[in-house]
Amino acid sequence: MVSGQAIAAIGMTEPGAGSDLKALRTTARRVHDEAGEGYVINGSKIFISNGQNADLLVLAAKTDSAAGAKGVSLFLVDTTTPGFSRGANLEKVGQHAGDTSELFFNDMRVPADALLGGVEGQGFVQMMRELPRERLIIGVQGVNGAKGALDVTLQYVQERQAFGQPIAQFQNTRFTLAQVATDIAAAEAFLNACVQAYLRGELSPEAASALKLHASELFSRVADECLQLFGGYGYMTEYPISRFWTDARVLRIYGGTSEIMKELVARSLLGR
Ligand SMILES: Cc1cc2nc3c(=O)[nH]c(=O)nc-3n(C[C@H](O)[C@H](O)[C@H](O)COP(=O)(O)OP(=O)(O)OC[C@H]3O[C@@H](n4cnc5c(N)ncnc54)[C@H](O)[C@@H]3O)c2cc1C
C-alpha cells in the first residue's frame, strides 16, 4: 500500500446501515470444505471510497447475526476473489477526483486467515478504535480546505473591481475575510492540539468527534462565504472556489455525520 502497488478501501456502509452501523446485513458464514477452513460472504456495500480501484478491501460483515455489534467481524478481502463485483462509479455532486461505489458479494469464499485479528466478533471494537484517526484526518481536510478557499478568495477580491474599486475595499468583504481567518486560526489550534494528543497516543474519541464536527462545519461555512465574494463567477465550475464549495459538503456526512458527532460528544458529557 505504501509503495502504491495496492489500493485499499474500507467497506462498512450498506444501503440499510449507515449511521446505525450495527444494522449491517452482509454475512460471513464459517465453512469447512475441500478447500479447508474459510468463510462464505454474501451481501452488499454502498458509498465505498476507492471501490472502483481497490485491490484490498477491509470488509465489515456479521459472523453472528444474533449478536448485534458483537457479531461484527472485519475481513481482509483480495478483490480478485470470485464472487466479488463492483457496481457503477456513483455520480457525486463533488469530490470528482475520487471514486465511490457499490460493492457486491455473492458466495464469495475467503480463507479463514482473512479474518482480521483472528478472533470473530472484534470488528466493531476494531472500527471504534480506528475511527478517531479517520476523524482526525477529516479535521485536517476541513481546516486546510478552509485555508485553501480563503487563499483563492484573497487573490480574487484584490483583482475584481466594482464601483470603481477592488471589492477588497468594501467593509463587508474585509469583515468577512477577517472573521473567516479568525475562525480558521482557532480551528487550527484545536487541530494541532488533537494531532499532538494523537502522537502521544492520547487522542480521545470525543475530542476526535468534536474536531471532525467543528472542522467540517467550518469548511462548509467558509467555502460558502468565500464563494459569495466571487458573485456569479463563484458558481461557475471554471473558478476553483466552486470546487471547494462542492467538495466541502460531504465532510459533514462521511466518517460519521455531524449529528452523530454531536451524539458522541454529548454521550461523553452526560455518560450515556
Ligand atoms: C462520498 C462518500 C464517501 C464515503 N466513503 C465511505 C467509505 O469509504 N466506507 C464506508 O464504509 N462508508 C463510506 N461512506 C458512507 C458514510 O460514512 C455514510 O453515508 C454516513 O455514515 C451516513 O450514513 P447514511 O448515508 O446511511 O445516512 P443515515 O444514517 O441514513 O442518516 C440520514 C440522516 O439521519 C441522521 N441521523 C441518523 N442517525 C441519527 C441519530 N441517532 N441522531 C440524529 N440524527 C441521526 C444523519 O445524521 C443524517 O442527517 C461515504 C459516503 C460518501 C457520501
The ligand as a Tripos MOL2 file, in Angstrom:
@<TRIPOS>MOLECULE
LIG
   53    58     1     0     0
SMALL
NO_CHARGES

@<TRIPOS>ATOM
      1 C1        -18.5470   10.4560   -0.8400 C.3       1 LIG1
      2 C2        -18.7560    9.4400    0.2560 C.ar      1 LIG1
      3 C3        -17.7290    8.5590    0.5760 C.ar      1 LIG1
      4 C4        -17.9320    7.5850    1.5530 C.ar      1 LIG1
      5 N1        -16.9400    6.6650    1.8010 N.ar      1 LIG1
      6 C5        -17.1980    5.6010    2.6010 C.ar      1 LIG1
      7 C6        -16.2550    4.5370    2.7250 C.ar      1 LIG1
      8 O1        -15.1630    4.5580    2.1510 O.2       1 LIG1
      9 N2        -16.5790    3.4670    3.5010 N.ar      1 LIG1
     10 C7        -17.7680    3.3810    4.1480 C.ar      1 LIG1
     11 O2        -17.9980    2.3800    4.8180 O.2       1 LIG1
     12 N3        -18.6920    4.3830    4.0650 N.ar      1 LIG1
     13 C8        -18.4390    5.4790    3.2880 C.ar      1 LIG1
     14 N4        -19.3670    6.4900    3.1640 N.ar      1 LIG1
     15 C9        -20.6290    6.3800    3.8840 C.3       1 LIG1
     16 C10       -20.8160    7.4000    5.0160 C.3       1 LIG1
     17 O3        -19.9860    7.0960    6.0990 O.3       1 LIG1
     18 C11       -22.3240    7.3970    5.3600 C.3       1 LIG1
     19 O4        -23.0010    7.9880    4.2660 O.3       1 LIG1
     20 C12       -22.6140    8.1330    6.6550 C.3       1 LIG1
     21 O5        -22.0920    7.4540    7.7680 O.3       1 LIG1
     22 C13       -24.1270    8.3510    6.8570 C.3       1 LIG1
     23 O6        -24.8540    7.1790    6.6630 O.3       1 LIG1
     24 P1        -26.1400    7.2090    5.6790 P.3       1 LIG1
     25 O7        -25.7110    7.8090    4.3960 O.co2     1 LIG1
     26 O8        -26.7400    5.8460    5.6610 O.co2     1 LIG1
     27 O9        -27.1450    8.2280    6.3640 O.3       1 LIG1
     28 P2        -28.2290    7.8810    7.5070 P.3       1 LIG1
     29 O10       -27.5730    7.1030    8.5870 O.co2     1 LIG1
     30 O11       -29.4370    7.3010    6.8400 O.co2     1 LIG1
     31 O12       -28.5700    9.3390    8.0570 O.3       1 LIG1
     32 C14       -29.5590   10.1880    7.4650 C.3       1 LIG1
     33 C15       -29.7250   11.4120    8.3820 C.3       1 LIG1
     34 O13       -30.2060   10.9830    9.6580 O.3       1 LIG1
     35 C16       -29.3490   11.4700   10.6690 C.3       1 LIG1
     36 N5        -29.2730   10.5270   11.7800 N.ar      1 LIG1
     37 C17       -29.0380    9.1840   11.7380 C.ar      1 LIG1
     38 N6        -28.9890    8.6730   12.9840 N.ar      1 LIG1
     39 C18       -29.1690    9.7300   13.8280 C.ar      1 LIG1
     40 C19       -29.2200    9.8610   15.2580 C.ar      1 LIG1
     41 N7        -29.0290    8.8090   16.0630 N.pl3     1 LIG1
     42 N8        -29.4440   11.0860   15.7730 N.ar      1 LIG1
     43 C20       -29.6140   12.1730   14.9660 C.ar      1 LIG1
     44 N9        -29.5770   12.1130   13.6180 N.ar      1 LIG1
     45 C21       -29.3480   10.9030   13.0630 C.ar      1 LIG1
     46 C22       -27.9730   11.6100    9.9920 C.3       1 LIG1
     47 O14       -27.1400   12.4890   10.7150 O.3       1 LIG1
     48 C23       -28.3940   12.1360    8.6380 C.3       1 LIG1
     49 O15       -28.6120   13.5290    8.7180 O.3       1 LIG1
     50 C24       -19.1730    7.5100    2.2280 C.ar      1 LIG1
     51 C25       -20.1910    8.4220    1.9220 C.ar      1 LIG1
     52 C26       -19.9970    9.3600    0.9320 C.ar      1 LIG1
     53 C27       -21.1390   10.2970    0.5950 C.3       1 LIG1
@<TRIPOS>BOND
     1     1     2 1
     2     2     3 ar
     3     2    52 ar
     4     3     4 ar
     5     4     5 ar
     6     4    50 ar
     7     5     6 ar
     8     6     7 ar
     9     6    13 1
    10     7     8 2
    11     7     9 ar
    12     9    10 ar
    13    10    11 2
    14    10    12 ar
    15    12    13 ar
    16    13    14 ar
    17    14    15 1
    18    14    50 ar
    19    15    16 1
    20    16    17 1
    21    16    18 1
    22    18    19 1
    23    18    20 1
    24    20    21 1
    25    20    22 1
    26    22    23 1
    27    23    24 1
    28    24    25 2
    29    24    26 1
    30    24    27 1
    31    27    28 1
    32    28    29 2
    33    28    30 1
    34    28    31 1
    35    31    32 1
    36    32    33 1
    37    33    34 1
    38    33    48 1
    39    34    35 1
    40    35    36 1
    41    35    46 1
    42    36    37 ar
    43    36    45 ar
    44    37    38 ar
    45    38    39 ar
    46    39    40 ar
    47    39    45 ar
    48    40    41 1
    49    40    42 ar
    50    42    43 ar
    51    43    44 ar
    52    44    45 ar
    53    46    47 1
    54    46    48 1
    55    48    49 1
    56    50    51 ar
    57    51    52 ar
    58    52    53 1
@<TRIPOS>SUBSTRUCTURE
     1 LIG1         1 GROUP 0 **** ****
